[in-house]
């Protein structure tokens, strides 16, 4: 790949991809490969079948978080 032939948009995408890849390497997913417990699995299934939804803002307020 010849970097000098990339458009600014292509170069930006390339850099974005490299940064994303590096962050995944450094941070990883600490839960990768772990199994869900039966209690959590049941709660998730119940949550998915429920029609009730809450926005991120409402959840943050409920938990006392600011963003």
C-alpha positions as CSV (number, residue, x, y, z in Angstrom):
1,X,0.0,0.0,0.0
2,X,1.4,3.4,-1.0
3,X,0.3,5.9,1.6
4,X,1.0,8.8,-0.8
5,X,-1.8,7.6,-3.0
6,X,-4.5,7.6,-0.3
7,X,-7.1,10.3,-0.2
8,X,-7.5,12.1,3.1
9,X,-10.7,10.1,3.8
10,X,-8.9,6.8,3.1
11,X,-6.0,7.8,5.3
12,X,-8.4,8.7,8.1
13,X,-10.1,5.3,7.8
14,X,-6.7,3.6,7.8
15,X,-5.6,5.4,11.0
16,X,-9.0,4.8,12.6
17,X,-8.7,1.1,11.9
18,X,-5.2,0.9,13.3
19,X,-6.2,2.7,16.5
20,X,-9.2,0.5,16.9
21,X,-7.1,-2.6,16.5
22,X,-4.5,-1.4,19.0
23,X,-7.0,-0.5,21.6
24,X,-8.6,-4.0,21.3
25,X,-5.1,-5.5,21.8
26,X,-4.4,-3.3,24.9
27,X,-7.9,-3.4,26.5
28,X,-9.3,-6.7,25.2
29,X,-12.5,-8.1,26.5
30,X,-12.0,-9.4,30.1
31,X,-15.2,-11.5,29.8
32,X,-14.1,-13.2,26.6
33,X,-14.5,-17.0,26.9
34,X,-16.4,-16.8,30.2
35,X,-19.7,-18.7,30.6
36,X,-22.8,-17.0,31.8
37,X,-24.2,-18.3,35.0
38,X,-27.7,-19.7,35.0
39,X,-29.1,-16.9,37.2
40,X,-27.8,-14.2,34.8
41,X,-28.9,-16.1,31.8
42,X,-32.5,-16.2,33.2
43,X,-32.4,-12.5,34.0
44,X,-31.3,-11.7,30.4
45,X,-34.0,-13.9,28.9
46,X,-36.6,-12.2,31.1
47,X,-35.3,-8.8,30.1
48,X,-35.4,-9.6,26.4
49,X,-39.0,-10.8,26.6
50,X,-40.1,-7.7,28.6
51,X,-41.5,-4.8,26.5
52,X,-40.1,-2.3,29.0
53,X,-37.2,-0.2,27.8
54,X,-35.2,2.6,29.5
55,X,-33.0,5.1,27.8
56,X,-29.3,5.5,28.6
57,X,-29.9,8.9,30.1
58,X,-32.7,7.6,32.4
59,X,-30.5,4.7,33.5
60,X,-27.5,7.0,34.2
61,X,-29.8,9.2,36.3
62,X,-31.2,6.2,38.1
63,X,-27.7,5.1,39.0
64,X,-26.5,8.5,39.8
65,X,-24.0,8.6,36.9
66,X,-23.1,11.7,34.9
67,X,-21.9,11.7,31.3
